Amino acid sequence: MKTYPYLIVRTCSIIAYILLCSYSPFRGEDIQEMIRETIEATIEFNERYWSKVSDKSALLTGSAHDAEG
């Protein structure tokens, strides 16, 4: 069985993102837009929600998400 450790790291970063700021990084108007955003994997750190999160936590979340396979 082939494993994809970078996908595990990315999944953990998305879970951390949701736990730290209380919303998903992928927010589309419809299911097609949600799929597109998920595939593109672009994460934004909105100041409104992330201003109370430590810089280290945001850096960890962003760095883990940028992991490549």
PAMI-29550 format. One record per atom (N, C-alpha, C, O): residue number from 1; residue in three letters; atom name; x, y, z. Coordinates in pm, whole numbers, plus 50000, padded with zeros to 5 digits. Layout:
N
{i NUM | aa ALA | at CA | x X | y Y | z Z}
...
END
This chain:
69
{i 1 | aa MET | at N | x 50085 | y 49882 | z 50000}
{i 1 | aa MET | at CA | x 50000 | y 50000 | z 50000}
{i 1 | aa MET | at C | x 50090 | y 50125 | z 50000}
{i 1 | aa MET | at O | x 50178 | y 50139 | z 50085}
{i 2 | aa LYS | at N | x 50066 | y 50212 | z 49905}
{i 2 | aa LYS | at CA | x 50143 | y 50335 | z 49895}
{i 2 | aa LYS | at C | x 50084 | y 50439 | z 49991}
{i 2 | aa LYS | at O | x 49963 | y 50454 | z 50000}
{i 3 | aa THR | at N | x 50172 | y 50508 | z 50061}
{i 3 | aa THR | at CA | x 50126 | y 50612 | z 50153}
{i 3 | aa THR | at C | x 50166 | y 50749 | z 50100}
{i 3 | aa THR | at O | x 50259 | y 50762 | z 50020}
{i 4 | aa TYR | at N | x 50095 | y 50850 | z 50146}
{i 4 | aa TYR | at CA | x 50120 | y 50988 | z 50104}
{i 4 | aa TYR | at C | x 50131 | y 51075 | z 50230}
{i 4 | aa TYR | at O | x 50034 | y 51141 | z 50268}
{i 5 | aa PRO | at N | x 50250 | y 51074 | z 50295}
{i 5 | aa PRO | at CA | x 50263 | y 51147 | z 50421}
{i 5 | aa PRO | at C | x 50233 | y 51296 | z 50410}
{i 5 | aa PRO | at O | x 50182 | y 51356 | z 50505}
{i 6 | aa TYR | at N | x 50265 | y 51357 | z 50296}
{i 6 | aa TYR | at CA | x 50237 | y 51500 | z 50282}
{i 6 | aa TYR | at C | x 50087 | y 51527 | z 50288}
{i 6 | aa TYR | at O | x 50046 | y 51634 | z 50334}
{i 7 | aa LEU | at N | x 50005 | y 51433 | z 50241}
{i 7 | aa LEU | at CA | x 49860 | y 51452 | z 50250}
{i 7 | aa LEU | at C | x 49812 | y 51447 | z 50395}
{i 7 | aa LEU | at O | x 49720 | y 51518 | z 50434}
{i 8 | aa ILE | at N | x 49876 | y 51362 | z 50474}
{i 8 | aa ILE | at CA | x 49843 | y 51357 | z 50617}
{i 8 | aa ILE | at C | x 49879 | y 51490 | z 50683}
{i 8 | aa ILE | at O | x 49802 | y 51542 | z 50763}
{i 9 | aa VAL | at N | x 49995 | y 51544 | z 50649}
{i 9 | aa VAL | at CA | x 50038 | y 51673 | z 50704}
{i 9 | aa VAL | at C | x 49943 | y 51784 | z 50661}
{i 9 | aa VAL | at O | x 49904 | y 51867 | z 50743}
{i 10 | aa ARG | at N | x 49906 | y 51785 | z 50533}
{i 10 | aa ARG | at CA | x 49811 | y 51887 | z 50485}
{i 10 | aa ARG | at C | x 49676 | y 51875 | z 50553}
{i 10 | aa ARG | at O | x 49615 | y 51976 | z 50590}
{i 11 | aa THR | at N | x 49628 | y 51753 | z 50570}
{i 11 | aa THR | at CA | x 49500 | y 51732 | z 50638}
{i 11 | aa THR | at C | x 49506 | y 51784 | z 50781}
{i 11 | aa THR | at O | x 49413 | y 51848 | z 50827}
{i 12 | aa CYS | at N | x 49616 | y 51756 | z 50850}
{i 12 | aa CYS | at CA | x 49633 | y 51806 | z 50987}
{i 12 | aa CYS | at C | x 49636 | y 51958 | z 50991}
{i 12 | aa CYS | at O | x 49584 | y 52020 | z 51084}
{i 13 | aa SER | at N | x 49697 | y 52020 | z 50889}
{i 13 | aa SER | at CA | x 49703 | y 52166 | z 50886}
{i 13 | aa SER | at C | x 49564 | y 52226 | z 50867}
{i 13 | aa SER | at O | x 49533 | y 52330 | z 50923}
{i 14 | aa ILE | at N | x 49481 | y 52160 | z 50787}
{i 14 | aa ILE | at CA | x 49344 | y 52209 | z 50766}
{i 14 | aa ILE | at C | x 49264 | y 52195 | z 50894}
{i 14 | aa ILE | at O | x 49186 | y 52284 | z 50929}
{i 15 | aa ILE | at N | x 49281 | y 52084 | z 50963}
{i 15 | aa ILE | at CA | x 49213 | y 52065 | z 51091}
{i 15 | aa ILE | at C | x 49259 | y 52169 | z 51192}
{i 15 | aa ILE | at O | x 49177 | y 52226 | z 51264}
{i 16 | aa ALA | at N | x 49389 | y 52195 | z 51197}
{i 16 | aa ALA | at CA | x 49442 | y 52298 | z 51287}
{i 16 | aa ALA | at C | x 49385 | y 52435 | z 51252}
{i 16 | aa ALA | at O | x 49348 | y 52512 | z 51340}
{i 17 | aa TYR | at N | x 49377 | y 52465 | z 51123}
{i 17 | aa TYR | at CA | x 49321 | y 52592 | z 51076}
{i 17 | aa TYR | at C | x 49180 | y 52609 | z 51130}
{i 17 | aa TYR | at O | x 49145 | y 52713 | z 51185}
{i 18 | aa ILE | at N | x 49098 | y 52506 | z 51114}
{i 18 | aa ILE | at CA | x 48958 | y 52512 | z 51159}
{i 18 | aa ILE | at C | x 48951 | y 52528 | z 51310}
{i 18 | aa ILE | at O | x 48870 | y 52606 | z 51360}
{i 19 | aa LEU | at N | x 49034 | y 52455 | z 51384}
{i 19 | aa LEU | at CA | x 49033 | y 52465 | z 51530}
{i 19 | aa LEU | at C | x 49079 | y 52602 | z 51580}
{i 19 | aa LEU | at O | x 49028 | y 52652 | z 51679}
{i 20 | aa LEU | at N | x 49176 | y 52662 | z 51510}
{i 20 | aa LEU | at CA | x 49231 | y 52790 | z 51555}
{i 20 | aa LEU | at C | x 49142 | y 52909 | z 51522}
{i 20 | aa LEU | at O | x 49137 | y 53005 | z 51600}
{i 21 | aa CYS | at N | x 49071 | y 52905 | z 51410}
{i 21 | aa CYS | at CA | x 48994 | y 53023 | z 51373}
{i 21 | aa CYS | at C | x 48844 | y 52996 | z 51356}
{i 21 | aa CYS | at O | x 48768 | y 53088 | z 51328}
{i 22 | aa SER | at N | x 48803 | y 52873 | z 51373}
{i 22 | aa SER | at CA | x 48661 | y 52834 | z 51375}
{i 22 | aa SER | at C | x 48589 | y 52840 | z 51240}
{i 22 | aa SER | at O | x 48467 | y 52851 | z 51238}
{i 23 | aa TYR | at N | x 48661 | y 52833 | z 51131}
{i 23 | aa TYR | at CA | x 48596 | y 52821 | z 51001}
{i 23 | aa TYR | at C | x 48689 | y 52751 | z 50903}
{i 23 | aa TYR | at O | x 48810 | y 52747 | z 50923}
{i 24 | aa SER | at N | x 48632 | y 52696 | z 50799}
{i 24 | aa SER | at CA | x 48709 | y 52623 | z 50698}
{i 24 | aa SER | at C | x 48786 | y 52719 | z 50608}
{i 24 | aa SER | at O | x 48736 | y 52827 | z 50577}
{i 25 | aa PRO | at N | x 48908 | y 52682 | z 50566}
{i 25 | aa PRO | at CA | x 48982 | y 52767 | z 50474}
{i 25 | aa PRO | at C | x 48924 | y 52766 | z 50333}
{i 25 | aa PRO | at O | x 48958 | y 52852 | z 50251}
{i 26 | aa PHE | at N | x 48838 | y 52671 | z 50304}
{i 26 | aa PHE | at CA | x 48777 | y 52660 | z 50171}
{i 26 | aa PHE | at C | x 48631 | y 52697 | z 50182}
{i 26 | aa PHE | at O | x 48551 | y 52625 | z 50242}
{i 27 | aa ARG | at N | x 48596 | y 52811 | z 50123}
{i 27 | aa ARG | at CA | x 48461 | y 52864 | z 50138}
{i 27 | aa ARG | at C | x 48405 | y 52908 | z 50004}
{i 27 | aa ARG | at O | x 48423 | y 53022 | z 49962}
{i 28 | aa GLY | at N | x 48338 | y 52818 | z 49937}
{i 28 | aa GLY | at CA | x 48281 | y 52850 | z 49807}
{i 28 | aa GLY | at C | x 48133 | y 52878 | z 49816}
{i 28 | aa GLY | at O | x 48067 | y 52844 | z 49915}
{i 29 | aa GLU | at N | x 48081 | y 52941 | z 49713}
{i 29 | aa GLU | at CA | x 47938 | y 52971 | z 49704}
{i 29 | aa GLU | at C | x 47857 | y 52844 | z 49676}
{i 29 | aa GLU | at O | x 47741 | y 52833 | z 49717}
{i 30 | aa ASP | at N | x 47920 | y 52749 | z 49606}
{i 30 | aa ASP | at CA | x 47852 | y 52623 | z 49575}
{i 30 | aa ASP | at C | x 47955 | y 52511 | z 49579}
{i 30 | aa ASP | at O | x 48073 | y 52536 | z 49602}
{i 31 | aa ILE | at N | x 47911 | y 52389 | z 49557}
{i 31 | aa ILE | at CA | x 47999 | y 52272 | z 49570}
{i 31 | aa ILE | at C | x 48113 | y 52275 | z 49468}
{i 31 | aa ILE | at O | x 48224 | y 52234 | z 49500}
{i 32 | aa GLN | at N | x 48086 | y 52323 | z 49348}
{i 32 | aa GLN | at CA | x 48191 | y 52330 | z 49245}
{i 32 | aa GLN | at C | x 48303 | y 52426 | z 49286}
{i 32 | aa GLN | at O | x 48420 | y 52397 | z 49266}
{i 33 | aa GLU | at N | x 48265 | y 52539 | z 49344}
{i 33 | aa GLU | at CA | x 48365 | y 52636 | z 49389}
{i 33 | aa GLU | at C | x 48444 | y 52580 | z 49507}
{i 33 | aa GLU | at O | x 48564 | y 52603 | z 49518}
{i 34 | aa MET | at N | x 48377 | y 52508 | z 49596}
{i 34 | aa MET | at CA | x 48445 | y 52445 | z 49709}
{i 34 | aa MET | at C | x 48548 | y 52343 | z 49660}
{i 34 | aa MET | at O | x 48659 | y 52337 | z 49713}
{i 35 | aa ILE | at N | x 48511 | y 52265 | z 49561}
{i 35 | aa ILE | at CA | x 48603 | y 52166 | z 49505}
{i 35 | aa ILE | at C | x 48722 | y 52236 | z 49441}
{i 35 | aa ILE | at O | x 48836 | y 52195 | z 49460}
{i 36 | aa ARG | at N | x 48696 | y 52342 | z 49364}
{i 36 | aa ARG | at CA | x 48805 | y 52417 | z 49300}
{i 36 | aa ARG | at C | x 48901 | y 52474 | z 49403}
{i 36 | aa ARG | at O | x 49022 | y 52462 | z 49388}
{i 37 | aa GLU | at N | x 48847 | y 52537 | z 49508}
{i 37 | aa GLU | at CA | x 48933 | y 52594 | z 49613}
{i 37 | aa GLU | at C | x 49013 | y 52487 | z 49684}
{i 37 | aa GLU | at O | x 49130 | y 52510 | z 49718}
{i 38 | aa THR | at N | x 48953 | y 52372 | z 49707}
{i 38 | aa THR | at CA | x 49024 | y 52263 | z 49773}
{i 38 | aa THR | at C | x 49138 | y 52211 | z 49685}
{i 38 | aa THR | at O | x 49247 | y 52186 | z 49736}
{i 39 | aa ILE | at N | x 49113 | y 52196 | z 49557}
{i 39 | aa ILE | at CA | x 49218 | y 52149 | z 49465}
{i 39 | aa ILE | at C | x 49330 | y 52252 | z 49454}
{i 39 | aa ILE | at O | x 49447 | y 52216 | z 49455}
{i 40 | aa GLU | at N | x 49295 | y 52379 | z 49443}
{i 40 | aa GLU | at CA | x 49397 | y 52484 | z 49434}
{i 40 | aa GLU | at C | x 49473 | y 52498 | z 49565}
{i 40 | aa GLU | at O | x 49589 | y 52540 | z 49567}
{i 41 | aa ALA | at N | x 49407 | y 52462 | z 49675}
{i 41 | aa ALA | at CA | x 49469 | y 52461 | z 49809}
{i 41 | aa ALA | at C | x 49528 | y 52596 | z 49849}
{i 41 | aa ALA | at O | x 49635 | y 52603 | z 49910}
{i 42 | aa THR | at N | x 49458 | y 52702 | z 49815}
{i 42 | aa THR | at CA | x 49502 | y 52834 | z 49856}
{i 42 | aa THR | at C | x 49437 | y 52869 | z 49989}
{i 42 | aa THR | at O | x 49315 | y 52871 | z 50002}
{i 43 | aa ILE | at N | x 49520 | y 52897 | z 50087}
{i 43 | aa ILE | at CA | x 49469 | y 52930 | z 50220}
{i 43 | aa ILE | at C | x 49501 | y 53076 | z 50251}
{i 43 | aa ILE | at O | x 49615 | y 53120 | z 50233}
{i 44 | aa GLU | at N | x 49402 | y 53148 | z 50295}
{i 44 | aa GLU | at CA | x 49420 | y 53288 | z 50335}
{i 44 | aa GLU | at C | x 49403 | y 53298 | z 50486}
{i 44 | aa GLU | at O | x 49319 | y 53229 | z 50545}
{i 45 | aa PHE | at N | x 49481 | y 53384 | z 50546}
{i 45 | aa PHE | at CA | x 49473 | y 53407 | z 50689}
{i 45 | aa PHE | at C | x 49409 | y 53544 | z 50712}
{i 45 | aa PHE | at O | x 49479 | y 53645 | z 50721}
{i 46 | aa ASN | at N | x 49278 | y 53547 | z 50721}
{i 46 | aa ASN | at CA | x 49202 | y 53670 | z 50738}
{i 46 | aa ASN | at C | x 49233 | y 53733 | z 50874}
{i 46 | aa ASN | at O | x 49215 | y 53670 | z 50978}
{i 47 | aa GLU | at N | x 49280 | y 53856 | z 50873}
{i 47 | aa GLU | at CA | x 49320 | y 53926 | z 50995}
{i 47 | aa GLU | at C | x 49208 | y 53930 | z 51098}
{i 47 | aa GLU | at O | x 49234 | y 53923 | z 51219}
{i 48 | aa ARG | at N | x 49087 | y 53940 | z 51053}
{i 48 | aa ARG | at CA | x 48972 | y 53948 | z 51145}
{i 48 | aa ARG | at C | x 48967 | y 53827 | z 51239}
{i 48 | aa ARG | at O | x 48934 | y 53841 | z 51356}
{i 49 | aa TYR | at N | x 49000 | y 53709 | z 51186}
{i 49 | aa TYR | at CA | x 48993 | y 53587 | z 51265}
{i 49 | aa TYR | at C | x 49128 | y 53545 | z 51323}
{i 49 | aa TYR | at O | x 49134 | y 53482 | z 51428}
{i 50 | aa TRP | at N | x 49235 | y 53580 | z 51255}
{i 50 | aa TRP | at CA | x 49367 | y 53534 | z 51295}
{i 50 | aa TRP | at C | x 49441 | y 53631 | z 51386}
{i 50 | aa TRP | at O | x 49551 | y 53599 | z 51432}
{i 51 | aa SER | at N | x 49386 | y 53747 | z 51414}
{i 51 | aa SER | at CA | x 49456 | y 53845 | z 51498}
{i 51 | aa SER | at C | x 49475 | y 53795 | z 51641}
{i 51 | aa SER | at O | x 49565 | y 53840 | z 51712}
{i 52 | aa LYS | at N | x 49391 | y 53702 | z 51685}
{i 52 | aa LYS | at CA | x 49401 | y 53649 | z 51821}
{i 52 | aa LYS | at C | x 49481 | y 53518 | z 51828}
{i 52 | aa LYS | at O | x 49501 | y 53462 | z 51936}
{i 53 | aa VAL | at N | x 49526 | y 53471 | z 51713}
{i 53 | aa VAL | at CA | x 49603 | y 53348 | z 51706}
{i 53 | aa VAL | at C | x 49751 | y 53384 | z 51704}
{i 53 | aa VAL | at O | x 49791 | y 53479 | z 51636}
{i 54 | aa SER | at N | x 49832 | y 53310 | z 51778}
{i 54 | aa SER | at CA | x 49975 | y 53342 | z 51784}
{i 54 | aa SER | at C | x 50040 | y 53327 | z 51646}
{i 54 | aa SER | at O | x 49996 | y 53248 | z 51563}
{i 55 | aa ASP | at N | x 50145 | y 53404 | z 51625}
{i 55 | aa ASP | at CA | x 50218 | y 53398 | z 51499}
{i 55 | aa ASP | at C | x 50275 | y 53257 | z 51476}
{i 55 | aa ASP | at O | x 50277 | y 53208 | z 51363}
{i 56 | aa LYS | at N | x 50320 | y 53193 | z 51582}
{i 56 | aa LYS | at CA | x 50376 | y 53058 | z 51570}
{i 56 | aa LYS | at C | x 50270 | y 52958 | z 51523}
{i 56 | aa LYS | at O | x 50299 | y 52871 | z 51441}
{i 57 | aa SER | at N | x 50151 | y 52971 | z 51575}
{i 57 | aa SER | at CA | x 50043 | y 52880 | z 51534}
{i 57 | aa SER | at C | x 50007 | y 52902 | z 51388}
{i 57 | aa SER | at O | x 49987 | y 52806 | z 51314}
{i 58 | aa ALA | at N | x 49997 | y 53027 | z 51347}
{i 58 | aa ALA | at CA | x 49966 | y 53057 | z 51207}
{i 58 | aa ALA | at C | x 50078 | y 53008 | z 51115}
{i 58 | aa ALA | at O | x 50052 | y 52953 | z 51009}
{i 59 | aa LEU | at N | x 50201 | y 53029 | z 51157}
{i 59 | aa LEU | at CA | x 50316 | y 52983 | z 51076}
{i 59 | aa LEU | at C | x 50316 | y 52831 | z 51064}
{i 59 | aa LEU | at O | x 50337 | y 52778 | z 50955}
{i 60 | aa LEU | at N | x 50292 | y 52762 | z 51174}
{i 60 | aa LEU | at CA | x 50286 | y 52616 | z 51170}
{i 60 | aa LEU | at C | x 50175 | y 52567 | z 51077}
{i 60 | aa LEU | at O | x 50196 | y 52476 | z 50998}
{i 61 | aa THR | at N | x 50059 | y 52628 | z 51088}
{i 61 | aa THR | at CA | x 49946 | y 52589 | z 51005}
{i 61 | aa THR | at C | x 49977 | y 52611 | z 50857}
{i 61 | aa THR | at O | x 49952 | y 52524 | z 50775}
{i 62 | aa GLY | at N | x 50031 | y 52728 | z 50824}
{i 62 | aa GLY | at CA | x 50065 | y 52758 | z 50684}
{i 62 | aa GLY | at C | x 50179 | y 52673 | z 50632}
{i 62 | aa GLY | at O | x 50175 | y 52628 | z 50517}
{i 63 | aa SER | at N | x 50280 | y 52649 | z 50714}
{i 63 | aa SER | at CA | x 50395 | y 52569 | z 50671}
{i 63 | aa SER | at C | x 50355 | y 52424 | z 50648}
{i 63 | aa SER | at O | x 50398 | y 52362 | z 50551}
{i 64 | aa ALA | at N | x 50272 | y 52371 | z 50737}
{i 64 | aa ALA | at CA | x 50228 | y 52232 | z 50722}
{i 64 | aa ALA | at C | x 50143 | y 52218 | z 50597}
{i 64 | aa ALA | at O | x 50150 | y 52117 | z 50527}
{i 65 | aa HIS | at N | x 50063 | y 52319 | z 50570}
{i 65 | aa HIS | at CA | x 49976 | y 52311 | z 50452}
{i 65 | aa HIS | at C | x 50058 | y 52313 | z 50323}
{i 65 | aa HIS | at O | x 50019 | y 52253 | z 50223}
{i 66 | aa ASP | at N | x 50171 | y 52381 | z 50326}
{i 66 | aa ASP | at CA | x 50254 | y 52392 | z 50206}
{i 66 | aa ASP | at C | x 50343 | y 52270 | z 50183}
{i 66 | aa ASP | at O | x 50422 | y 52269 | z 50089}
{i 67 | aa ALA | at N | x 50331 | y 52167 | z 50267}
{i 67 | aa ALA | at CA | x 50410 | y 52046 | z 50252}
{i 67 | aa ALA | at C | x 50383 | y 51984 | z 50115}
{i 67 | aa ALA | at O | x 50270 | y 51983 | z 50067}
{i 68 | aa GLU | at N | x 50488 | y 51931 | z 50055}
{i 68 | aa GLU | at CA | x 50475 | y 51871 | z 49923}
{i 68 | aa GLU | at C | x 50517 | y 51727 | z 49926}
{i 68 | aa GLU | at O | x 50597 | y 51686 | z 50010}
{i 69 | aa GLY | at N | x 50464 | y 51651 | z 49834}
{i 69 | aa GLY | at CA | x 50495 | y 51508 | z 49827}
{i 69 | aa GLY | at C | x 50599 | y 51476 | z 49725}
{i 69 | aa GLY | at O | x 50636 | y 51360 | z 49708}
END
